[in-house]
Amino acid sequence: MIILSVGMPRAGSGWYYNLTHDLVTATGGQDARLIRQRYRLQNILTEVNCNIGALTVRRLLGVLLPSLLGNTFAIKAHAGLTPFALFLIRQDFMQAAYIYRDPRDALLSAFENGQRAIEKGSPNAFSQLVDFDASLNFMMNYVRIWETWVKCPQALHSRYEDLLTNYDEESGRLVGFLKLARESQIIRDVLEKYRPEQARSDQKGLHFRQGKIGRFRQKLSTEQQEIMAQRFGPYLSRMGYEE
């Protein structure tokens, strides 16, 4: 079984993936990094968190092979739902858990992350977000991707804010989705490891830095907030956020 942990960028997706990955490996699944090495999937599963990138037929077929050979493992993505990915989900070849965040906070986090990377002399994928307009267009794309995932009833949908403020309930939903026994000690140990107050900003692969809710209201101008309200407005209430 392929377990796909997919999320909006800067929405705690690294945190969510590592929680999912460790729940899977603790209960008999395989470490995705070992799967990547064993089946020579380095060109498909990239970065520390085994990100599959776009959910194309070629990429999904690459990870389907080790799954059909009896391996259960968790991989990560930020991509939108594709017809072939939906087919795999509906045929029970893949499970998908999707996490998202208020796009206004995600926008701010992405921009700041890219700027910090430039200052350190190591530009990253977010460093292309040179100003507010670029950041807005970037995040608008992921809001549209959010819409593809919430239309998939077979996927688990979680909000970053809920996982942060009501961790026990939200992590329990993930455990139930994966059909694991929450009362087992091994599951409790994993859940405790990824409790938000335990996370460190330097913990590799978690991408967990500030993560504060509503920080855009203090950091972005009134004009910028009004622009975001206009662009994101049709989606915010459906996502569960106030304008």
C-alpha positions as CSV (number, residue, x, y, z in Angstrom):
1,M,0.0,0.0,0.0
2,I,1.2,3.5,-0.9
3,I,0.5,6.0,1.8
4,L,0.5,9.5,0.3
5,S,1.0,12.4,2.8
6,V,0.1,15.5,0.7
7,G,-0.2,19.0,1.8
8,M,-0.1,22.7,1.1
9,P,3.5,24.1,1.3
10,R,4.3,25.7,4.7
11,A,1.3,24.0,6.2
12,G,3.2,21.6,8.5
13,S,3.4,19.1,5.7
14,G,6.9,17.9,6.8
15,W,5.6,17.5,10.3
16,Y,2.5,15.6,9.0
17,Y,4.6,13.4,6.7
18,N,7.0,12.4,9.4
19,L,4.2,11.6,11.8
20,T,2.5,9.5,9.1
21,H,5.8,7.8,8.1
22,D,6.7,6.8,11.6
23,L,3.2,5.5,12.3
24,V,3.5,3.3,9.2
25,T,7.0,2.0,10.0
26,A,6.2,1.4,13.7
27,T,3.4,-0.9,12.7
28,G,5.2,-3.1,10.1
29,G,5.6,-0.8,7.1
30,Q,8.8,0.0,5.3
31,D,11.0,3.1,5.6
32,A,10.4,5.1,2.4
33,R,14.0,6.1,2.3
34,L,15.0,2.4,2.1
35,I,12.4,1.7,-0.5
36,R,13.8,4.6,-2.6
37,Q,17.3,3.1,-2.3
38,R,16.3,-0.6,-2.8
39,Y,14.1,0.1,-5.9
40,R,16.3,2.9,-7.3
41,L,13.7,5.5,-7.1
42,Q,16.0,8.4,-6.4
43,N,14.8,10.3,-9.5
44,I,11.1,9.9,-8.4
45,L,11.3,10.2,-4.6
46,T,13.4,13.2,-3.9
47,E,14.6,15.3,-0.9
48,V,14.8,14.1,2.7
49,N,11.0,13.4,2.9
50,C,10.7,11.3,-0.3
51,N,8.7,13.9,-2.2
52,I,7.2,12.3,-5.3
53,G,6.5,15.7,-7.0
54,A,3.8,15.7,-9.6
55,L,1.4,12.7,-9.4
56,T,2.0,11.6,-13.0
57,V,1.4,8.1,-14.3
58,R,5.1,7.5,-14.7
59,R,6.0,8.5,-11.2
60,L,3.1,6.7,-9.6
61,L,3.9,3.5,-11.5
62,G,7.4,3.8,-10.1
63,V,6.2,3.6,-6.5
64,L,3.4,1.2,-7.4
65,L,5.8,-1.6,-8.1
66,P,7.3,-2.0,-4.6
67,S,3.8,-1.6,-3.2
68,L,2.5,-4.5,-5.3
69,L,5.5,-6.5,-4.1
70,G,4.1,-6.3,-0.5
71,N,5.6,-3.1,0.8
72,T,3.6,-0.5,2.6
73,F,5.4,2.9,2.9
74,A,4.6,6.6,3.1
75,I,5.7,9.2,0.6
76,K,5.1,13.0,0.4
77,A,3.7,15.5,-2.2
78,H,2.4,19.0,-2.6
79,A,0.7,18.2,-5.9
80,G,-2.9,18.3,-7.0
81,L,-5.0,15.2,-7.5
82,T,-4.7,13.6,-10.9
83,P,-7.0,11.1,-12.6
84,F,-4.5,8.2,-12.2
85,A,-3.9,9.1,-8.5
86,L,-7.6,9.1,-8.0
87,F,-7.9,5.7,-9.7
88,L,-5.3,4.3,-7.3
89,I,-7.1,5.7,-4.3
90,R,-10.5,4.3,-5.4
91,Q,-9.0,0.9,-6.1
92,D,-7.3,0.8,-2.7
93,F,-3.8,0.8,-4.0
94,M,-3.1,4.1,-2.3
95,Q,-4.4,6.1,0.7
96,A,-4.1,9.9,0.8
97,A,-4.0,12.2,3.8
98,Y,-4.1,15.9,2.9
99,I,-3.2,18.8,5.2
100,Y,-3.7,22.5,4.6
101,R,-3.4,25.9,6.3
102,D,-4.9,29.3,6.1
103,P,-3.3,30.4,2.8
104,R,-2.5,33.8,4.1
105,D,-0.3,32.4,6.8
106,A,1.2,29.9,4.4
107,L,2.0,32.7,1.9
108,L,3.8,34.7,4.6
109,S,5.7,31.6,5.7
110,A,6.8,30.7,2.2
111,F,8.0,34.2,1.4
112,E,10.0,34.5,4.7
113,N,11.5,31.0,4.2
114,G,12.7,31.9,0.7
115,Q,14.2,35.2,1.9
116,R,16.0,33.5,4.8
117,A,17.5,31.0,2.3
118,I,18.8,33.8,0.1
119,E,20.3,35.6,3.1
120,K,22.1,32.3,4.0
121,G,23.4,32.0,0.5
122,S,21.5,28.8,-0.2
123,P,18.4,29.8,-2.3
124,N,15.5,27.3,-2.2
125,A,12.2,26.7,-4.1
126,F,10.6,29.6,-2.2
127,S,13.4,32.1,-3.0
128,Q,11.6,32.8,-6.3
129,L,9.0,34.6,-4.3
130,V,10.7,38.0,-4.5
131,D,7.6,40.1,-3.5
132,F,4.0,40.0,-2.3
133,D,2.6,39.6,-5.8
134,A,4.7,36.6,-6.6
135,S,3.9,35.0,-3.3
136,L,0.2,35.6,-3.8
137,N,0.2,33.9,-7.3
138,F,2.2,31.0,-5.9
139,M,-0.2,30.3,-3.0
140,M,-3.2,30.8,-5.2
141,N,-2.1,27.8,-7.2
142,Y,-2.0,25.7,-4.0
143,V,-5.5,26.9,-3.0
144,R,-6.7,25.5,-6.3
145,I,-4.9,22.3,-5.5
146,W,-6.6,22.2,-2.1
147,E,-9.9,22.2,-4.0
148,T,-8.9,19.1,-6.0
149,W,-8.2,17.2,-2.7
150,V,-11.3,18.2,-0.8
151,K,-13.4,16.9,-3.6
152,C,-12.0,13.4,-3.0
153,P,-14.1,11.8,-0.2
154,Q,-11.7,8.9,0.1
155,A,-8.9,11.2,1.3
156,L,-8.4,12.4,4.9
157,H,-8.5,16.2,5.1
158,S,-6.9,18.0,8.0
159,R,-6.1,21.6,8.9
160,Y,-2.8,22.5,10.2
161,E,-4.4,24.8,12.8
162,D,-6.4,21.9,14.2
163,L,-3.4,19.6,14.4
164,L,-1.5,22.3,16.2
165,T,-4.2,23.2,18.8
166,N,-6.1,19.9,19.1
167,Y,-3.3,17.4,18.5
168,D,-4.8,14.5,20.3
169,E,-8.0,14.5,18.3
170,E,-6.5,15.2,15.0
171,S,-3.6,12.7,15.3
172,G,-6.3,10.2,16.4
173,R,-8.1,10.9,13.1
174,L,-5.0,10.0,11.2
175,V,-4.4,6.9,13.3
176,G,-8.0,5.8,12.6
177,F,-7.7,6.6,8.9
178,L,-4.6,4.3,8.7
179,K,-6.6,1.7,10.6
180,L,-4.1,1.5,13.4
181,A,-4.7,0.7,17.1
182,R,-4.3,4.0,19.0
183,E,-4.2,2.3,22.4
184,S,-1.0,0.3,21.5
185,Q,2.1,1.6,23.2
186,I,4.1,1.8,20.0
187,I,1.5,4.1,18.5
188,R,1.4,6.3,21.6
189,D,5.1,6.6,21.5
190,V,5.1,7.9,18.0
191,L,2.2,10.3,18.7
192,E,4.1,11.7,21.7
193,K,7.3,12.2,19.6
194,Y,5.4,14.5,17.2
195,R,3.4,16.4,19.7
196,P,3.7,20.1,18.6
197,E,5.3,21.2,21.9
198,Q,8.0,18.6,21.4
199,A,9.0,19.8,17.9
200,R,12.2,21.7,17.5
201,S,12.8,24.3,14.7
202,D,16.0,22.6,13.8
203,Q,14.6,19.1,13.5
204,K,15.5,17.9,10.1
205,G,12.7,17.2,7.7
206,L,9.9,18.8,9.8
207,H,9.9,22.3,8.3
208,F,8.5,23.5,11.6
209,R,9.7,27.0,12.5
210,Q,7.2,29.5,13.9
211,G,3.9,28.1,12.8
212,K,1.8,30.7,14.6
213,I,-1.8,31.1,13.7
214,G,-2.9,34.4,12.2
215,R,0.6,35.9,12.0
216,F,-0.2,37.5,8.7
217,R,-2.4,40.0,10.5
218,Q,0.7,41.5,12.2
219,K,3.2,41.1,9.4
220,L,1.4,42.1,6.3
221,S,0.0,45.5,5.5
222,T,-3.7,46.4,5.5
223,E,-3.6,46.7,1.8
224,Q,-2.0,43.3,1.3
225,Q,-4.6,41.8,3.7
226,E,-7.4,43.3,1.6
227,I,-5.9,41.9,-1.6
228,M,-5.7,38.4,0.0
229,A,-9.3,38.7,1.1
230,Q,-10.3,39.4,-2.5
231,R,-8.2,36.6,-4.0
232,F,-8.7,34.0,-1.4
233,G,-12.2,35.1,-0.3
234,P,-14.2,32.5,-2.3
235,Y,-12.2,29.8,-0.7
236,L,-11.6,31.0,2.9
237,S,-15.0,30.2,4.4
238,R,-15.0,26.7,2.7
239,M,-11.6,26.1,4.2
240,G,-13.0,27.1,7.6
241,Y,-11.3,30.5,8.0
242,E,-12.7,34.0,8.7
243,E,-11.8,36.8,6.4
